[in-house]
Amino acid sequence: MCMGIPMQITAINGLAARCEAKGAERDVSLLMLDPDELAVGDFVVVHLGHAIEKISAERAADAWAVYDEMLAATAAPEGPR
């Protein structure tokens, strides 16, 4: 399964952006979006190094809440059987 990760743009340089999420930073291509409609502080969904969709801060937070729940569930020790 492939998932897009919500990230916040911290810098834009032409058709590339520096993005951050949960302390991780990545260089991201903006080729799939209109860079004129993006600004530092915006949130985008990143998939395979490309920003594929601009999203709201609320939608990014909702996605991270779900991802955090999934990560917590996989890290929880199994109880007795």
SULFENTA-V223394 format. One record per helix or strand of 2 or more residues. SS is the DSSP state (H for helix, E for strand). FROM is the first residue (numbers start at 0). TO is the last residue. If there is no record, write none. Layout:
ss = {SS:SS}
from = {FROM:FROM}
to = {TO:TO}
This chain:
ss = {E:E:E:H:E:E:H}
from = {4:15:23:34:42:49:56}
to = {12:20:28:36:46:54:74}
